[in-house]
Amino acid sequence: MSHAAAPRPLAARAGAALRGRIRVPGDKSISHRSLMFGAISLGETRIEGLLEADDVLATGRAMAAMGAGVVRDGEGAWRVSGLGCGGLLEPEAVLDFGNAGTGSRLTMGLVGGHAFAATFVGDASLSRRPMGRVLDPLRDMGVEVIARTKDRLPLTLRGPRTPVPITYRVPMASAQVKSAVLLAGLGAPGVTTVIEPIATRDHTERMLVGFGADLSVEIDAAGARIIRLVGRPDLKAQAVVVPGDPSSAAFAIVAGLIVPGSDVTVENVLLNPLRTGLFETLIEMGADLSIENERLSGGERIGDVRVRHSALTGVVVPPERAPAMIDEYPILAVAAAFAEGPTVMEGLEELRVKESDRLAAVARGLEANGIACREGEASLVVEGRRAGVVLGGGSVATHLDHRIAMSFLVLGLAADRPVTVDDTAMIATSFPSFRGLMEGLGAEFVDA
């Protein structure tokens, strides 16, 4: 998305039932990592199903700026000609990540393992997001950080000649922090250790092993994951098939549950157990949700998720489930708006530092559309549907956040009155085909 893209407001309104089968774009987390690991491997990595969204393409451009060959072939796959571990080159220009928080933070880890300087910039939203959680352990490894505003973009990193392997206990549940430390550790002699008290998505570990890294994971007596990585490995190019993104699938899945008469199947969805917290929660709420055609692909479990309109009941979502569904709380709040009774969500402090303050953005969007809720410092209670209350009719401020935009458009598909979001331009950062796929199921959107 261009930093100066004109806002594109859109309204969603209730219509016919949603029906059909769709396939959502490739998983964003795996797409970012596929490009990165291809860039630091020897040989050519071929990636099928890459998410061709702004965030991921920004990562591809960054890898190319540091010397990797990154091209899309005539069959729709991407080919990355790698430079080997430690072989990236100093970029001549700034690395512009637009809105890509994952791409920027993980690339900081990569740069931290190289003895050169790179400057990171982003759009207005990304420039407000805190980077200290990633930069602090990188500083411990010898990385120099130069920033105009403390730990915010724009900033420049200069990696040391020899990074120091560290043992780092991640203070919050963050796959990005864990991954940045491991990626910097690729350039360090010896063993880099990350201790993860609460398990987060493990794509970095799985994919590093797949590319040939010497990495082990064990669980200690307290249940923490201890990840050990031997630095300076010889990574070898791989063929990667990216499964469908469960965070993107969530929008069609919740829409199918709350729009009367609906029957929707989302094919080829990643079912990694550290990514399926939303599905587990929806089933607890009474969702008619089933997994069909379950299979293994590239070491990951995938399947087709089928949902039918369901009478939902509010639940208490345990805070320890948050890492497995942190990006899905906005759309869960929409499902909760149509449930019987309150839905209680806790352990949401991470939502304060996403593309927007998502916790506040969700609460304000619900209130604007007649949905009672209570926002805490790290919690949200959605009261559920109340007799005689008209839902919808409001305008939602998206704060440049793609998930806020898509979540409240789904709300409009089942609300009594249309729901308008103030901008949809940023949806291209993660799900550029959202509107077309949803309209193919029968969703009604109107340019506002």
C-alpha positions in Angstrom: 0.0 0.0 0.0 1.3 3.4 -0.8 2.0 5.6 2.1 -0.2 8.3 0.5 -3.0 6.0 -0.7 -6.4 7.7 -0.7 -8.9 6.3 1.8 -11.4 3.9 0.3 -14.5 3.7 2.6 -16.8 0.7 2.1 -20.1 -0.4 3.6 -21.4 -3.9 4.2 -25.0 -4.8 4.5 -27.1 -7.9 5.2 -28.3 -9.9 2.3 -28.7 -13.5 1.2 -27.1 -16.4 2.9 -23.4 -17.0 2.2 -22.7 -20.2 0.3 -19.8 -21.8 -1.5 -16.1 -22.9 -1.3 -13.2 -20.5 -1.3 -9.4 -20.7 -1.0 -7.8 -17.8 0.9 -4.3 -16.5 0.1 -1.2 -18.2 1.6 -0.3 -17.8 5.2 1.4 -14.5 5.9 3.8 -15.8 8.6 5.1 -18.6 6.4 5.3 -16.4 3.3 7.6 -13.9 5.1 9.8 -16.6 6.3 10.0 -18.4 3.0 11.4 -15.4 1.3 13.9 -14.8 4.2 15.2 -18.3 4.5 15.4 -18.6 0.7 17.6 -15.5 0.7 20.1 -16.9 3.2 20.2 -20.5 1.8 22.4 -21.9 -1.0 20.6 -22.6 -4.2 17.2 -21.6 -5.5 14.1 -21.8 -3.3 10.8 -22.2 -5.1 7.7 -21.0 -3.3 4.2 -21.9 -4.3 1.2 -20.2 -2.8 3.1 -17.1 -1.6 0.8 -14.4 -0.2 1.1 -11.7 -2.8 0.1 -8.9 -0.5 1.8 -5.6 0.3 3.4 -6.8 3.6 5.0 -9.9 2.0 6.1 -8.1 -1.1 7.9 -5.6 1.0 9.9 -8.4 2.6 10.7 -9.7 -0.9 12.0 -6.3 -2.0 14.1 -6.1 1.2 15.7 -9.5 0.4 16.4 -8.3 -3.1 17.9 -5.1 -1.9 20.4 -7.2 0.1 21.5 -9.2 -2.9 19.1 -12.1 -3.2 17.4 -12.9 -6.5 13.6 -12.7 -6.0 11.4 -13.2 -9.1 7.9 -14.5 -9.9 8.0 -17.1 -12.6 5.5 -17.7 -15.3 3.7 -20.4 -13.3 2.8 -18.0 -10.5 5.5 -19.4 -8.1 8.3 -17.3 -6.6 12.0 -18.2 -7.0 14.6 -16.9 -4.5 18.3 -17.3 -5.4 20.0 -17.3 -2.0 23.4 -16.1 -0.9 24.0 -18.5 2.0 23.9 -17.9 5.7 25.8 -14.7 6.4 26.0 -13.8 2.8 23.5 -10.9 2.6 25.0 -7.6 1.3 24.6 -4.1 2.6 21.6 -2.4 1.0 22.3 0.8 -1.0 18.9 2.3 -0.1 16.5 2.2 2.8 14.5 -0.9 3.5 10.8 0.3 3.2 8.5 -2.1 4.9 5.3 -0.1 4.5 2.9 -1.6 7.1 4.7 -4.9 7.6 5.5 -5.4 11.3 6.5 -9.1 10.9 8.7 -8.4 7.9 10.5 -5.5 9.5 11.1 -7.1 12.9 12.3 -10.4 11.5 14.6 -8.6 9.0 16.1 -6.7 11.9 17.1 -10.1 13.3 18.7 -11.1 9.9 20.5 -7.8 9.6 21.8 -8.2 13.2 23.7 -11.2 12.1 25.6 -9.3 9.4 28.5 -6.8 9.7 26.8 -4.0 7.8 24.3 -1.2 8.3 20.7 -1.0 7.1 18.0 1.6 7.6 14.4 0.6 8.2 11.4 2.8 7.4 7.7 2.2 7.2 4.3 3.9 6.9 2.7 6.0 9.6 1.2 3.0 11.3 4.4 1.0 11.4 6.4 4.0 12.5 4.2 4.2 15.7 4.7 0.6 16.6 7.3 -0.2 19.4 10.5 -2.0 18.2 12.2 -2.2 21.6 11.1 -5.7 22.3 13.1 -6.9 19.3 16.0 -4.3 19.6 16.8 -5.1 23.3 18.0 -8.6 22.7 19.8 -7.6 19.5 21.7 -5.0 21.4 22.8 -7.8 23.8 24.2 -9.6 20.7 26.2 -6.5 19.8 23.9 -4.8 17.3 24.1 -1.0 17.2 20.8 0.9 17.0 20.5 4.5 15.8 17.0 6.0 16.0 15.6 9.5 15.8 12.8 8.5 18.3 13.7 5.8 20.8 13.0 2.4 19.3 10.7 3.6 16.6 11.1 3.7 12.8 12.9 5.2 11.0 16.0 3.6 12.5 19.4 2.1 11.4 20.9 -1.1 12.6 24.6 -2.0 12.3 25.5 -5.6 12.9 28.7 -6.5 14.7 31.6 -8.2 13.0 31.0 -11.2 15.3 27.5 -11.4 16.9 27.4 -12.7 20.5 25.3 -15.8 21.0 23.0 -15.2 24.0 20.5 -17.0 26.2 17.3 -14.9 26.1 14.1 -15.5 28.0 11.3 -13.8 26.0 9.4 -11.5 28.5 6.2 -11.6 26.5 4.4 -14.1 24.2 5.9 -12.9 20.9 6.8 -15.1 17.9 8.4 -12.0 16.3 10.8 -11.5 19.2 11.7 -15.2 19.4 12.3 -15.3 15.6 14.4 -12.1 15.5 16.8 -13.5 18.1 17.0 -16.9 16.3 17.7 -15.2 13.0 20.4 -13.0 14.5 21.8 -16.2 16.1 22.3 -17.7 12.6 25.3 -15.4 12.3 26.7 -16.0 15.7 29.3 -18.6 16.5 28.2 -21.1 19.1 24.7 -21.7 20.4 21.9 -19.1 20.7 19.2 -20.1 23.2 15.7 -18.7 23.4 13.5 -19.6 26.4 9.8 -19.2 25.7 7.6 -19.5 28.8 4.4 -19.4 26.7 4.4 -21.2 23.3 3.8 -19.0 20.2 3.6 -19.9 16.6 6.6 -22.1 15.7 7.0 -21.6 12.0 10.5 -20.2 12.4 11.7 -23.3 14.2 10.0 -25.7 11.8 11.2 -24.0 8.7 14.8 -23.5 9.9 15.0 -27.3 10.5 13.5 -27.8 7.1 16.2 -25.6 5.5 19.0 -27.6 7.3 19.6 -25.7 10.6 20.8 -27.5 13.7 17.9 -26.5 16.0 16.4 -28.4 18.9 13.4 -27.8 21.2 12.8 -29.2 24.6 10.2 -28.5 27.3 11.5 -27.8 30.8 9.9 -28.8 34.1 7.9 -25.5 34.2 6.5 -26.1 30.7 8.7 -23.5 29.0 10.1 -24.2 25.5 13.9 -24.1 25.3 15.1 -23.5 21.7 18.7 -24.0 20.9 20.2 -23.0 17.6 23.8 -23.7 16.4 25.0 -20.6 14.5 26.5 -20.4 11.0 24.8 -23.4 9.5 24.8 -24.3 5.8 21.2 -23.7 4.8 20.0 -25.4 1.6 17.3 -24.2 -0.7 13.9 -25.9 -0.5 10.6 -26.2 -2.3 8.0 -24.5 -0.2 4.2 -24.8 -0.6 2.4 -22.1 1.5 -0.9 -23.3 3.0 -3.9 -20.9 3.4 -3.7 -18.3 6.2 -6.0 -19.2 9.1 -6.1 -15.5 10.1 -7.5 -14.7 6.7 -9.8 -17.7 6.7 -11.3 -16.4 10.0 -13.3 -13.7 8.3 -15.3 -16.0 6.0 -15.6 -18.6 8.8 -17.2 -16.1 11.2 -19.4 -14.6 8.5 -20.7 -18.1 7.7 -21.5 -18.6 11.4 -23.4 -15.3 11.9 -25.3 -14.9 8.5 -28.5 -16.9 8.6 -28.7 -19.9 6.2 -25.0 -19.8 5.4 -22.8 -22.8 4.5 -19.2 -21.9 3.8 -16.1 -24.0 3.3 -12.6 -22.5 3.3 -10.1 -24.9 1.7 -6.4 -25.6 2.3 -6.2 -23.9 5.7 -3.1 -24.2 7.9 -4.1 -26.1 11.1 -0.9 -25.7 13.1 -2.0 -26.1 16.7 -0.4 -22.9 17.7 -2.6 -21.0 15.2 -6.1 -22.6 15.7 -7.2 -20.9 19.0 -10.1 -19.2 17.2 -11.5 -22.4 15.8 -11.3 -24.0 19.3 -13.1 -21.0 20.8 -15.8 -20.9 18.2 -16.5 -24.6 18.8 -16.8 -23.9 22.5 -19.4 -21.2 21.6 -21.5 -23.8 19.8 -20.3 -23.3 16.2 -21.1 -25.9 13.6 -17.5 -26.1 12.5 -15.8 -29.2 11.1 -12.5 -30.0 9.5 -12.6 -32.0 6.3 -9.9 -33.5 4.1 -7.3 -33.2 6.8 -3.7 -34.0 5.7 0.0 -33.2 6.1 1.9 -30.9 3.8 5.5 -29.8 4.3 5.4 -30.9 8.0 2.2 -28.8 8.6 -1.3 -30.0 9.2 -3.8 -28.5 6.7 -7.5 -29.1 6.0 -10.8 -27.6 4.7 -12.8 -25.8 7.3 -16.6 -26.0 6.9 -19.0 -23.8 8.9 -22.8 -23.4 8.9 -24.9 -20.7 10.5 -25.0 -21.4 14.2 -26.6 -20.2 17.4 -23.6 -19.1 19.5 -23.3 -18.8 23.2 -20.8 -16.5 25.0 -17.8 -18.1 26.7 -14.8 -17.2 28.8 -11.7 -17.4 26.6 -8.7 -18.4 28.7 -5.8 -15.9 28.6 -3.3 -18.6 27.9 -5.0 -19.2 24.5 -4.1 -15.7 23.3 -0.8 -16.5 21.6 -2.7 -19.0 19.4 -5.3 -16.5 18.2 -3.9 -13.0 18.9 -4.7 -11.7 15.4 -8.2 -13.2 15.6 -9.7 -11.3 18.6 -11.2 -8.5 16.4 -13.2 -11.0 14.4 -14.0 -13.1 17.5 -15.5 -9.9 19.0 -17.8 -9.7 16.0 -18.9 -13.3 16.5 -19.5 -12.5 20.2 -21.8 -9.7 19.3 -24.3 -12.3 17.9 -23.9 -14.7 20.8 -26.3 -15.3 23.6 -24.7 -13.9 26.8 -21.3 -12.3 27.4 -18.0 -13.4 25.9 -15.0 -12.6 28.2 -11.5 -12.2 26.6 -8.5 -11.7 28.8 -4.7 -11.5 28.3 -5.0 -9.1 25.4 -2.2 -6.6 26.2 -0.5 -7.5 22.9 -3.5 -6.0 21.1 -2.4 -2.6 22.3 0.8 -2.7 20.1 -0.5 -4.1 16.8 -1.1 -2.1 13.6 -3.4 0.0 15.8 -4.4 -0.2 19.4 -6.7 -3.0 18.4 -8.3 -3.4 21.8 -9.5 0.2 21.8 -10.4 0.1 18.0 -12.5 -3.0 18.5 -14.3 -1.5 21.5 -15.1 1.8 19.7 -16.3 0.0 16.6 -18.6 -2.2 18.6 -20.0 0.7 20.5 -20.6 2.7 17.3 -22.8 -0.2 16.1 -25.0 -0.6 19.2 -23.0 -3.5 20.8 -22.4 -3.2 24.5 -18.8 -4.0 25.7 -16.4 -3.3 28.5 -12.8 -2.5 27.7 -10.1 -3.2 30.3 -6.4 -2.6 30.2 -5.9 -6.1 28.8 -9.4 -7.4 28.5 -12.7 -7.1 26.6 -16.1 -8.3 27.5 -18.7 -8.3 24.7 -22.2 -8.5 26.1 -23.8 -10.4 23.2 -27.0 -9.8 21.4 -29.8 -8.2 23.5 -33.5 -8.3 22.6 -34.8 -5.1 21.0 -31.4 -3.6 20.3 -30.7 -2.7 16.6 -27.2 -3.6 15.5 -25.2 -1.8 12.9 -25.7 1.6 11.4 -22.4 3.0 12.5 -19.1 4.1 10.9 -15.9 2.5 12.2 -12.5 4.2 12.4 -10.0 1.6 11.1 -6.8 3.4 12.2 -4.9 2.0 9.1 -5.5 -1.5 10.5 -6.5 -4.2 7.9 -8.0 -6.6 10.5 -10.3 -3.9 12.0 -11.5 -3.1 8.5 -12.3 -6.7 7.6 -13.8 -7.6 10.9 -16.4 -4.8 10.9 -17.3 -5.4 7.3 -18.2 -9.0 8.4 -20.3 -7.4 11.2 -22.2 -5.5 8.6 -23.1 -8.7 6.7 -25.3 -9.9 9.6 -26.3 -6.6 11.3 -29.7 -5.0 11.1 -28.3 -1.9 9.4 -25.3 -1.4 7.2 -21.8 -0.9 8.7 -19.3 1.4 7.1 -15.5 1.4 7.6 -13.6 4.6 6.9 -10.9 2.9 4.8 -10.2 -0.4 3.1 -7.0 0.5 1.2 -4.8 -1.2 3.8 -6.6 -4.6 3.4 -4.1 -5.1 0.6 -1.4 -5.5 3.2 -2.6 -9.0 4.0 -5.7 -10.0 2.0 -6.0 -8.2 -1.3 -8.6 -10.6 -2.6 -10.9 -10.2 0.4 -13.7 -8.3 -1.3 -13.8 -10.5 -4.4 -13.8 -13.8 -2.4 -16.5 -12.6 0.0 -18.7 -11.3 -2.8 -18.3 -14.6 -4.5 -19.9 -16.2 -1.5 -22.8 -13.7 -1.7 -21.6 -10.8 0.5 -23.0 -7.4 -0.3 -20.6 -4.5 -0.2 -21.3 -1.0 -1.3 -18.6 1.7 -2.0 -19.3 4.5 0.5 
